[in-house]
Amino acid sequence: MHINPKPVKHFWQINSKNLYMKVRPSVKILQSQGLGSRRECENIFWNSEIFRNETRLDPEIDEISLGDTLLIDGNTFEITQYKYLLMHKPAGYETSHLPSHNPSVFDLLPKHYIKRGLQAAGRLDVDTTGLLLFSDDGQFIHRLISGKVGTKQEIEKIYEVAGARPFTELQLQRLLEGVDLDDEPEIIYASRASLMTDGRLELGITTGKYHQVKRMVAAVGNHVERLHRRAVGPYELPADLPPGSYIEIDPSPVLNRGSAKAA
């Protein structure tokens, strides 16, 4: 006995009186996650093997919602309105979608994150390592870049600085008292400045001027040899996160004006 295979459904081939001529909400959600064009997401929805929250999805009757966990052809996707990521940026990568001479930090992320519009919250120089935050939530990005969570809660960025020469107590004092940088109308202050046990400088800043840490260190008579960012506001780089890797984070300490540390 010959069995005719079930024809593949394409939304543009179905009769106009049929319900499926309208774009299904699930297709729009898949597209919002950066999984492809509308037509590509139609094809995923109708023709891929999809498990929603560990249950096989029936495209005839089921819909995908925000908060669902999908397994699509063996790949897992968390369906969220926005994404919030913390990366351990390695040296040698530019914080740009259009890098000039080096690979981009965006090359370290899945393609569908880029397609959904993920952006970096600020930049790190190509030779600077450490914590770099990403999101497609404009409010979250704005609060981080502007340097304030609320009217008085400043976003402190903490760096570990290896100098060309040992840092002196006088240099630490000058950083805390403020330094005069070229082209800056105001004195720039460190929010913290102390020596670490290995001789590196722990430096905190709450503003985001161009090459600010390197310029501040130069202003007190030293030179940055290596620069590593350990923390931004409530987020601290996990000690066990390898360079080039990333984790998802909770945005509520920034969006809800909290102050608790996030993992």
FENHU-V692590 format. One record per backbone hydrogen bond with DSSP energy under -1.0 kcal/mol. CO is the residue of the C=O (numbers start at 1). NH is the residue of the N-H. Records with the same first field share a line. If there is no record, write none. Layout:
CO=NH + NH
This chain:
10=13
15=18
18=21
19=22
24=28
25=29
26=30
27=31
28=32
29=33
30=35
31=34
37=41
38=42
39=43
40=44
41=45
42=46
43=47
44=48
49=73
50=57
51=71
52=55
55=52
58=61 + 62
65=68
68=79
69=53
70=77
71=51
72=75
75=72
77=70
79=67
83=136
84=249
85=134
86=247
87=89 + 132
88=244
89=130
94=96 + 105
103=94
104=107
105=108
106=109
110=113 + 114
111=115
112=116
113=118
114=117
119=135
120=122
125=128
126=92
129=229
130=89
132=87
133=121
134=85
135=119
137=141
138=142
139=143
140=144
141=145
142=146
147=155
152=154
153=149
156=233
157=205
158=230 + 231
159=203
160=228
161=201
162=225 + 226
168=172
169=173
170=174
171=175
172=176
173=177
174=178
175=190
179=188
181=184
188=179
192=204
194=202
196=199
200=196
201=161
202=194
203=159
204=191 + 192
205=157
209=212
211=215
212=216
213=217
214=218
215=219
217=222
218=221
223=164
226=162
227=129
228=160
229=131
230=237
231=158
232=235
234=262
235=232
238=241
242=245
245=88
247=86
251=254 + 255
252=256
